[in-house]
Amino acid sequence: MSRLARWRAGGRAEGVASSFGTGLGGMVHVLAGGLGVSAIVLASAELFTALKLIGSAYLIWIGFRTVQSARRDAALALGGGLAEPPVGPRRAFREGVLVEALNPKTAAFFLAFVPQFVDPARGEVALQFVVLGTVSVALNTLADTVVAFAAGGIREGAAARPALVRRIREASGAAMVALGIGLALAKRPAT
């Protein structure tokens, strides 16, 4: 479940817990990238293709589920039901860690973004990667936490406009499907 969905279901506490969970899950990719595991995957054509296809299928599946969930939640809202039950901050944290740690998009992001700022002339490349990745995770977690705190007023407004929320979620799901298709068609970077 996304941090936004977690916030909608369980409020601020679950949104913040989920944000910290995804931050910890992101650190798995930072450490793997720093240790070179992700680079090894990209260096192997077979492993890259496998990761690409698994990531693509994952994105398409998540996109499809997001569209289905938006429609189901809209139907529940019309009946007065709550789309997703609250699960509590501990479970929201655990789910955040698992979702992010198992997300191949995160590994791809760190391998595409962080190396641009690593300078081999300045010393230990792995340490630079880990420091820069940690800064990125910290900034993302901070932004997610701010959104969770600021979302209180938005929650009531969104509840009053379920059709708009449904269309936004459907568009988000369609974008994930499109990204999944794009990932499936991606070429392996030159090494």
C-alpha positions as CSV (number, residue, x, y, z in Angstrom):
1,M,0.0,0.0,0.0
2,S,1.3,3.4,-0.9
3,R,2.2,6.0,1.8
4,L,-0.8,8.1,0.6
5,A,-3.1,5.1,0.9
6,R,-1.7,4.4,4.3
7,W,-2.2,8.0,5.4
8,R,-5.8,7.9,4.1
9,A,-6.5,4.6,5.9
10,G,-4.8,5.2,9.2
11,G,-4.1,8.9,9.4
12,R,-0.9,10.8,10.3
13,A,0.7,8.1,12.6
14,E,0.5,5.4,9.9
15,G,1.6,7.8,7.2
16,V,4.7,8.8,9.2
17,A,5.4,5.2,10.1
18,S,5.1,4.2,6.5
19,S,7.5,7.0,5.5
20,F,10.1,5.9,7.9
21,G,9.7,2.3,6.8
22,T,10.2,3.2,3.1
23,G,13.3,5.2,4.2
24,L,14.8,2.1,5.9
25,G,13.8,0.0,2.8
26,G,15.6,2.6,0.6
27,M,18.7,2.2,2.7
28,V,18.8,-1.5,1.6
29,H,19.4,-0.3,-2.0
30,V,21.9,2.3,-0.9
31,L,24.0,-0.3,0.9
32,A,23.7,-2.8,-1.9
33,G,24.7,-0.1,-4.4
34,G,27.6,0.9,-2.3
35,L,28.7,-2.7,-2.0
36,G,28.4,-3.1,-5.8
37,V,25.7,-5.7,-5.9
38,S,23.5,-3.5,-8.1
39,A,26.4,-2.8,-10.4
40,I,27.1,-6.5,-10.8
41,V,23.4,-7.0,-11.8
42,L,23.7,-4.2,-14.4
43,A,27.0,-5.6,-15.7
44,S,25.4,-9.0,-16.5
45,A,23.1,-8.9,-19.6
46,E,21.1,-11.9,-18.3
47,L,20.7,-10.5,-14.8
48,F,19.8,-7.0,-16.2
49,T,17.2,-8.5,-18.5
50,A,15.7,-10.6,-15.6
51,L,15.6,-7.6,-13.3
52,K,14.1,-5.4,-16.0
53,L,11.3,-7.9,-16.8
54,I,10.6,-8.6,-13.2
55,G,10.5,-4.8,-12.5
56,S,8.3,-4.2,-15.5
57,A,5.8,-6.9,-14.5
58,Y,5.8,-5.5,-11.0
59,L,5.0,-2.0,-12.2
60,I,2.3,-3.2,-14.5
61,W,0.8,-5.3,-11.8
62,I,0.9,-2.5,-9.3
63,G,-0.6,-0.1,-11.8
64,F,-3.4,-2.5,-12.6
65,R,-4.1,-3.0,-8.9
66,T,-4.1,0.7,-8.3
67,V,-6.8,1.2,-10.9
68,Q,-8.8,-1.7,-9.5
69,S,-8.4,-0.3,-6.0
70,A,-9.4,3.2,-7.0
71,R,-12.7,1.8,-8.5
72,R,-13.3,-0.5,-5.5
73,D,-12.6,2.3,-3.0
74,A,-14.9,4.6,-4.8
75,A,-17.7,2.0,-4.6
76,L,-17.0,1.6,-0.9
77,A,-17.0,5.3,-0.4
78,L,-20.4,5.5,-2.0
79,G,-21.7,2.9,0.4
80,G,-20.1,4.8,3.4
81,G,-17.4,2.2,3.9
82,L,-13.7,2.8,4.6
83,A,-11.5,1.9,1.7
84,E,-8.6,0.3,3.7
85,P,-8.8,-0.5,7.4
86,P,-6.2,1.1,9.6
87,V,-3.4,-1.4,10.5
88,G,-1.4,0.6,13.1
89,P,1.9,2.3,12.9
90,R,4.1,-0.8,13.5
91,R,2.5,-2.7,10.6
92,A,2.6,0.4,8.4
93,F,6.3,0.7,9.1
94,R,7.0,-3.0,8.3
95,E,5.0,-2.8,5.1
96,G,6.9,0.3,4.1
97,V,10.3,-1.4,4.7
98,L,9.3,-4.5,2.6
99,V,7.7,-2.6,-0.2
100,E,10.7,-0.3,-0.7
101,A,13.4,-3.0,-0.1
102,L,11.8,-5.2,-2.7
103,N,11.2,-2.4,-5.2
104,P,13.5,-2.8,-8.3
105,K,12.8,0.8,-9.3
106,T,14.6,2.1,-6.2
107,A,17.7,0.1,-7.1
108,A,17.5,1.4,-10.7
109,F,17.1,5.0,-9.4
110,F,20.2,4.8,-7.1
111,L,22.3,3.3,-9.9
112,A,21.2,6.0,-12.4
113,F,21.3,9.0,-10.1
114,V,23.9,8.7,-7.4
115,P,27.0,7.8,-9.6
116,Q,26.7,11.2,-11.4
117,F,27.9,12.8,-8.1
118,V,30.6,10.3,-7.2
119,D,34.1,11.5,-7.9
120,P,36.7,8.7,-7.9
121,A,39.5,11.3,-7.5
122,R,38.0,12.2,-4.1
123,G,38.5,8.9,-2.5
124,E,36.5,5.8,-1.6
125,V,33.7,5.5,-4.2
126,A,31.6,3.1,-2.2
127,L,31.6,5.5,0.8
128,Q,30.7,8.4,-1.4
129,F,27.8,6.3,-2.9
130,V,26.5,5.4,0.6
131,V,26.7,9.0,1.9
132,L,25.0,10.5,-1.2
133,G,22.4,7.7,-1.2
134,T,21.7,8.3,2.5
135,V,21.2,12.0,1.9
136,S,18.7,11.2,-0.9
137,V,16.8,8.7,1.4
138,A,16.8,11.3,4.2
139,L,15.4,14.0,2.0
140,N,12.7,11.7,0.6
141,T,11.7,10.6,4.0
142,L,11.6,14.2,5.3
143,A,9.4,15.2,2.3
144,D,7.0,12.2,2.9
145,T,6.8,13.0,6.6
146,V,6.0,16.6,5.9
147,V,3.2,15.5,3.5
148,A,1.9,13.1,6.2
149,F,1.7,16.0,8.7
150,A,0.2,18.5,6.2
151,A,-2.3,16.0,4.9
152,G,-4.8,16.5,7.7
153,G,-6.7,19.2,6.0
154,I,-6.6,17.5,2.7
155,R,-8.1,14.4,4.1
156,E,-11.5,15.9,4.7
157,G,-11.4,17.7,1.3
158,A,-10.5,14.5,-0.5
159,A,-13.3,12.6,1.3
160,A,-15.8,15.2,-0.1
161,R,-14.6,14.6,-3.7
162,P,-14.3,10.9,-4.2
163,A,-14.8,11.1,-8.0
164,L,-11.7,13.3,-8.3
165,V,-9.7,11.1,-6.0
166,R,-10.7,8.1,-8.1
167,R,-9.7,9.7,-11.4
168,I,-6.3,10.8,-9.9
169,R,-5.7,7.2,-8.6
170,E,-6.7,5.7,-12.0
171,A,-4.3,8.1,-13.8
172,S,-1.6,7.1,-11.4
173,G,-2.2,3.4,-12.0
174,A,-2.2,4.0,-15.8
175,A,1.1,5.9,-15.5
176,M,2.6,2.9,-13.6
177,V,1.4,0.5,-16.4
178,A,3.0,2.9,-19.0
179,L,6.3,3.0,-17.0
180,G,6.2,-0.8,-16.7
181,I,5.9,-1.1,-20.5
182,G,8.7,1.5,-21.0
183,L,10.9,-0.5,-18.6
184,A,10.2,-3.7,-20.5
185,L,11.4,-2.0,-23.7
186,A,14.5,-0.3,-22.1
187,K,17.9,-1.2,-23.4
188,R,20.8,-2.2,-21.2
189,P,23.1,0.7,-20.4
190,A,26.5,0.6,-22.0
191,T,29.1,-0.6,-19.5
